[in-house]
Amino acid sequence: MSKIISVEAAKEMVGSKFDIGTASSPFAPSRSGGMGNCYEIPAPKEIKDNIVEIDGIYEDYNESEGTIALRTQNGVESVMPVQNTVYSTSIAEKAEEGNAIQLGDQLSVIGIKAEDRPVSIAVTIIMEEEKWIFEQVKSLYGRANAIKNFFRLFKDAPGKQEYILNQLRGKKYRRYDVGEDILFDSKQEQMLKYALSKETYPCETQRAYESMFRDPNPSKHKTEQKLSSFCLFHQNQ
């Protein structure tokens, strides 16, 4: 496979395979019938085989190749930003002000490695100090999509970004594991469980529960109710 074809194939993946969690995604609930937490779905095989995460210090820009060089613990990695690459707000704002990424900046890149060639096409580029925001998304494919959507969906809504950041700085709970389900199927069971354990939930969760119980249409949010009930049960054990 030639370099041009390999790079073009990687660019196509970056442009078409990273849209989970959006209305246009093939994994959108309206198309899939509901996939659960889409950020935890398995990556397509071609993505799984080629996705990489590169953390390194910005060392050089090759204008003729359109690539940047990152110094990592294992050497120098070549990264190619493209039109579909999503940058963190801090990087994008610098660019709008005419300030490029500086030599010595510590960057974190998720990208698709061109087959058998020493270049990766960037899906996302953020500052390394911003990685903590996304560390709870364990799948690298899901994390790339989460980064992309966080900075794209909330581009004009910084208050929503800050709301999530404040939540991340708060109390942590044990992760829900679908393999440990204890199901409270009926509204009566959910209401009893909630009544007995109300003060173990944060106020926002209490509000969500009580809103659910006041809903005159018991089937309107059936799937969301179950998911919320199951997750909250395990988070608070």
NORVEN-V659093 format. One record per residue. PSI is psi in whole degrees, 0 to 359 (NA if undefined). NEAR is the number of other ideal C-beta (glycine too) atoms within 12 Angstrom. Layout:
# NORVEN-V659093
PSI_NEAR ; PSI_NEAR
This chain:
# NORVEN-V659093
129_13 ; 163_12 ; 317_18 ; 312_14 ; 318_15 ; 314_24 ; 318_30 ; 323_22 ; 319_27 ; 320_39 ; 320_29 ; 320_22 ; 316_35 ; 322_39 ; 338_21 ; 346_20 ; 2_31 ; 71_44 ; 24_27 ; 148_37 ; 4_31 ; 163_21 ; 333_14 ; 354_14 ; 143_23 ; 346_20 ; 5_30 ; 142_18 ; 325_20 ; 340_13 ; 329_16 ; 348_15 ; 10_10 ; 116_17 ; 9_22 ; 214_22 ; 103_24 ; 341_28 ; 358_30 ; 7_25 ; 151_24 ; 145_19 ; 146_29 ; 149_20 ; 318_12 ; 332_19 ; 312_32 ; 323_20 ; 344_17 ; 355_30 ; 140_34 ; 154_33 ; 129_32 ; 119_40 ; 124_27 ; 177_29 ; 128_26 ; 120_31 ; 329_24 ; 157_20 ; 126_21 ; 101_16 ; 321_9 ; 326_6 ; 343_19 ; 32_19 ; 157_29 ; 152_37 ; 128_27 ; 127_39 ; 115_23 ; 180_24 ; 338_11 ; 7_11 ; 207_14 ; 130_21 ; 139_32 ; 129_33 ; 136_44 ; 107_37 ; 146_34 ; 181_30 ; 324_15 ; 358_27 ; 135_36 ; 132_34 ; 154_33 ; 159_34 ; 320_29 ; 321_25 ; 317_34 ; 321_23 ; 321_17 ; 317_18 ; 319_18 ; 331_13 ; 2_10 ; 12_7 ; 115_13 ; 167_18 ; 136_32 ; 147_18 ; 134_16 ; 347_14 ; 141_29 ; 116_25 ; 156_39 ; 125_38 ; 136_48 ; 130_40 ; 181_45 ; 123_45 ; 125_33 ; 136_34 ; 121_23 ; 20_15 ; 148_24 ; 55_22 ; 143_36 ; 136_40 ; 123_43 ; 127_45 ; 312_49 ; 147_45 ; 120_45 ; 168_37 ; 144_29 ; 330_27 ; 349_15 ; 358_29 ; 328_26 ; 333_16 ; 329_30 ; 9_31 ; 342_18 ; 348_21 ; 107_29 ; 329_17 ; 131_26 ; 323_33 ; 314_39 ; 322_33 ; 320_34 ; 318_43 ; 322_37 ; 317_37 ; 312_42 ; 314_38 ; 325_31 ; 315_33 ; 342_34 ; 310_26 ; 325_22 ; 22_23 ; 318_19 ; 16_11 ; 67_15 ; 335_17 ; 326_11 ; 321_18 ; 313_25 ; 325_16 ; 315_16 ; 319_22 ; 319_19 ; 322_14 ; 320_18 ; 332_19 ; 353_12 ; 199_12 ; 141_14 ; 149_11 ; 166_19 ; 143_14 ; 140_17 ; 136_24 ; 119_16 ; 336_16 ; 352_9 ; 24_15 ; 130_16 ; 111_20 ; 127_18 ; 89_26 ; 316_15 ; 160_15 ; 326_25 ; 317_13 ; 316_19 ; 320_31 ; 318_21 ; 314_16 ; 317_26 ; 316_30 ; 322_17 ; 338_15 ; 21_21 ; 316_20 ; 1_12 ; 355_20 ; 146_26 ; 157_18 ; 322_12 ; 322_16 ; 321_26 ; 317_21 ; 318_16 ; 317_24 ; 311_32 ; 330_18 ; 319_18 ; 317_28 ; 333_24 ; 349_15 ; 120_18 ; 347_11 ; 98_11 ; 344_16 ; 356_13 ; 317_14 ; 37_22 ; 311_19 ; 316_16 ; 322_20 ; 315_30 ; 313_26 ; 315_26 ; 314_29 ; 315_36 ; 312_29 ; 315_29 ; 327_31 ; 314_30 ; 327_22 ; 330_22 ; 17_24 ; NA_16
